[in-house]
Amino acid sequence: MTEELTKEEIANNYTIMGHSVTLINGLIAGTARELYSTKEKKECMSRNIEHLETMKAQDYWTTEDMTAVNKAITDGKGYIS
């Protein structure tokens, strides 16, 4: 049985997802992890895509807007392909 999250915990998880979105967008724009090699950037991108996909699949979301999350996943996959 999974533990039910509070509204605050859900809001925090949504905020953390936003951090991954920002990082993915920054990697694509070339403004994040500038000293990373291309391989390291792609590995970082993959980890953050996986994080977003895992978090998005949770069943506790209600009215949160996943537009930016979906776009980051799609754009990130395009970046690493």
C-alpha positions as CSV (number, residue, x, y, z in Angstrom):
1,M,0.0,0.0,0.0
2,T,1.4,3.4,-1.0
3,E,1.4,6.3,1.4
4,E,-0.9,9.1,0.6
5,L,0.9,12.4,0.0
6,T,-0.2,15.7,1.5
7,K,-1.0,18.7,-0.8
8,E,2.3,20.2,0.2
9,E,4.2,17.1,-0.8
10,I,2.4,17.0,-4.1
11,A,3.2,20.7,-4.7
12,N,6.8,20.1,-3.9
13,N,7.0,17.2,-6.3
14,Y,5.5,19.4,-9.0
15,T,8.1,22.1,-8.2
16,I,10.9,19.6,-8.5
17,M,9.5,18.5,-11.9
18,G,9.8,22.1,-12.9
19,H,13.5,22.0,-12.0
20,S,14.0,19.1,-14.5
21,V,12.1,21.0,-17.1
22,T,14.3,24.0,-16.6
23,L,17.4,21.9,-16.8
24,I,16.3,20.1,-20.0
25,N,15.5,23.4,-21.6
26,G,18.8,24.8,-20.6
27,L,20.7,21.8,-22.0
28,I,18.9,22.3,-25.3
29,A,19.6,26.0,-25.3
30,G,23.3,25.4,-24.4
31,T,23.0,27.5,-21.2
32,A,23.1,24.6,-18.6
33,R,26.0,22.3,-17.8
34,E,28.2,24.2,-20.2
35,L,31.4,22.4,-19.1
36,Y,29.8,19.0,-19.6
37,S,30.9,16.9,-22.6
38,T,28.2,16.1,-25.1
39,K,28.0,12.6,-23.7
40,E,27.6,13.9,-20.1
41,K,24.8,16.3,-21.3
42,K,23.0,13.5,-23.0
43,E,23.3,11.3,-19.9
44,C,22.0,14.2,-17.7
45,M,19.2,14.7,-20.2
46,S,18.2,11.0,-20.1
47,R,18.1,11.0,-16.3
48,N,15.9,14.1,-16.2
49,I,13.5,12.7,-18.9
50,E,13.2,9.5,-16.9
51,H,12.5,11.5,-13.8
52,L,9.8,13.4,-15.5
53,E,8.2,10.3,-17.0
54,T,8.2,8.5,-13.7
55,M,6.8,11.5,-11.8
56,K,4.1,12.2,-14.5
57,A,2.9,8.6,-14.2
58,Q,2.0,9.1,-10.5
59,D,-1.7,8.8,-9.7
60,Y,-1.9,11.7,-7.3
61,W,-1.9,14.6,-9.8
62,T,-5.2,16.5,-10.1
63,T,-5.3,19.8,-12.0
64,E,-1.5,20.4,-12.4
65,D,-0.6,21.6,-15.9
66,M,1.7,19.1,-17.5
67,T,2.2,21.0,-20.8
68,A,5.8,22.1,-20.0
69,V,6.6,18.6,-18.7
70,N,5.3,16.9,-21.9
71,K,7.2,19.4,-24.1
72,A,10.4,18.9,-22.1
73,I,10.1,15.1,-22.4
74,T,9.5,15.4,-26.2
75,D,12.2,18.0,-26.8
76,G,14.7,16.2,-24.6
77,K,14.2,12.9,-26.5
78,G,14.8,14.8,-29.7
79,Y,18.0,16.2,-28.3
80,I,19.4,12.8,-27.3
81,S,18.3,11.0,-30.5
